[in-house]
């Protein structure tokens, strides 16, 4: 995800678009949630032809993964404490191995909806 974030920052700068943190310090976390909603439930397949071209070829090939599917689970409510209101969500990465077995990795994240008012 670090490379994705850096590539997106470069793209935004190249076209004189505001950075994700221009409006909110946790802009990247907000973007990841929205992006996850777009690609949610759509498997990404690790195909041999895709791995052999472009900048991906410079990384270690994906040998054991057949596909990855992202699922997004929003918390039922927000957390309100000390004037802050935070929104929580979980990204579940369901990974299918080339051997037909499945595994899952969960990533929990949050961003601030409301901060205390400064007097």
ChimeraX attribute file (.defattr): number of C-alpha atoms within 10 A of each C-alpha:
attribute: neighborCount
match mode: 1-to-1
recipient: residues
	/A:1	7
	/A:2	7
	/A:3	8
	/A:4	9
	/A:5	14
	/A:6	11
	/A:7	12
	/A:8	15
	/A:9	17
	/A:10	14
	/A:11	13
	/A:12	14
	/A:13	12
	/A:14	9
	/A:15	8
	/A:16	9
	/A:17	12
	/A:18	11
	/A:19	16
	/A:20	18
	/A:21	14
	/A:22	10
	/A:23	9
	/A:24	14
	/A:25	12
	/A:26	15
	/A:27	15
	/A:28	17
	/A:29	17
	/A:30	19
	/A:31	14
	/A:32	15
	/A:33	21
	/A:34	13
	/A:35	11
	/A:36	16
	/A:37	15
	/A:38	11
	/A:39	14
	/A:40	17
	/A:41	15
	/A:42	12
	/A:43	15
	/A:44	13
	/A:45	13
	/A:46	17
	/A:47	12
	/A:48	11
	/A:49	8
	/A:50	11
	/A:51	16
	/A:52	13
	/A:53	10
	/A:54	8
	/A:55	8
	/A:56	11
	/A:57	12
	/A:58	10
	/A:59	9
	/A:60	8
	/A:61	13
	/A:62	11
	/A:63	10
	/A:64	13
	/A:65	18
	/A:66	19
	/A:67	17
	/A:68	20
	/A:69	17
	/A:70	21
	/A:71	16
	/A:72	19
	/A:73	13
	/A:74	15
	/A:75	12
	/A:76	8
	/A:77	9
	/A:78	16
	/A:79	13
	/A:80	14
	/A:81	10
	/A:82	7
	/A:83	10
	/A:84	14
	/A:85	15
	/A:86	16
	/A:87	18
	/A:88	17
	/A:89	17
	/A:90	16
	/A:91	20
	/A:92	19
	/A:93	18
	/A:94	18
	/A:95	21
	/A:96	19
	/A:97	15
	/A:98	13
	/A:99	9
	/A:100	10
	/A:101	10
	/A:102	14
	/A:103	10
	/A:104	12
	/A:105	10
	/A:106	13
	/A:107	10
	/A:108	11
	/A:109	15
	/A:110	18
	/A:111	18
	/A:112	19
	/A:113	14
	/A:114	12
	/A:115	13
	/A:116	10
	/A:117	7
	/A:118	4
	/A:119	3
